[in-house]
Amino acid sequence: MTAPCRARGVVLFEAMVALLLLSVAALGYAGLQLRALREGATTMWDTQALLLASEMADSLRANVLAVRAGQFDAPRAAPQVGVCADAAGCTPALMAQADLAQWRLALSRLLPSGSGVV
């Protein structure tokens, strides 16, 4: 017995529909992967910013005299990172300047468009 003419090609049509559905599912999965990568990068930057903010908070707690004098408030003109290499001859103001310079340098290196204000 032979199949009627109108029944031919049904299997090919079903295969094309299945391939189309599989392609849409693969594109959706790829989109989810890209979104997960972007969110992971954002989370990494957020974590890095949190760690740097915590580092500056520790510097503020360690140098209460400079905080009271307002040494961390105003932006300084091109502070130098190595100002207080040894703590022996370092004043609270110089320590604040060195901490702030080191923190701003870390912000600019570790974060995209990294800048910060205390």
N, C-alpha and C positions, 0 to 999 in steps of 0.2 A: 504494500500500500504506500502511496506517495503522499507527501505532505502537500497541502494546498499552497498555491503560489504566494498568497498574502502572508503566510507564516514564516517564510524564509527571511533571514537576517535578524530575527529576534535575539538570538544569542549574541550577535555582534553589537546590537544596540545596547543590550544589558552590560556587555563588557565595556563599552564606551561610557556609559553612565557610572559604572563602578570606578573606572579610571578617573573620571571627572571628580567624583566624590573623594577619592583618595588624594588627588591633587589639591583640592580645597583644604582637606585636613592637613596635608603636609605644609601648605602655606600658613595655615593657622598656627601650627606647631612652631614653625620658623619665627613667626611674629612673636609668639610667647617667649621664645628663647632670646630674641633681641631685647624685648622689654625687660626680661630678667637680668640681662647683662647691664642694661642702662641703670636699673634700680640698684644693682649690686655696686656699680661705680658710685652712684649717689650716696649709698650707705657708707661706702669707704671714705668718701670726702667728709661726710657728716661725722664719722668716728674720728677722723684725723683732726677736724676742727675742734671737736670736743676735747681731745687730748691736749691740743695746743692751748685751749682756753684754760684747762685745768693746770697746765704748766705755768701759765701767767698768774693764775690765782695763787699757786704755791709761792711764786716770786713775790707777790704782793703781801702774802702773810709773813714771809721771811724778812721783809724790809718795811716794817710798820712806820719807821721814822720818815722814810721817803714818801710813803703814802700820805701821811699827815701833812707833809710839806708840799704835797701836790706835784711831786716830781714825775709821776706817771701820767698826769692829766694832759699837759700841753705837749704837742708834737715838737720834737727837737730837730734842729737842723743837722742832718746827716750824722747820726750818732755812730760811733765806732764799736764793733763787736768786742774787740780785745782790750777795752779800756781797763777792766778790772780782772786781769789774768790771775793775780794773787790777791787774796783778801786782806793782806797785811796793811797796805796803804790805801785801801779803798774806802771812800766815804759813802754814806747811804745814797747821796745824789748820783755819784759815779756808778754805783751798783745798779741803781734804777735805770740809768742811761744804758748801761751794758745789757741788763736784762731785757729792756724794751727793744734794743737794737737786735739782739739775738732772736727774740720772739718774732719781730717783724721779718727778719731774714728767713726764719723757718716757715712763716706764713707764705711768703712769696715763693719759696721753693717747693713746698709740699701741697699747696692748694691752688687750684686754678683761679686766677685773678685774686690771689690771697692778699688780703690787707686786713688790718685790725686796729681798733682803738680801745684804749683802756678807759 
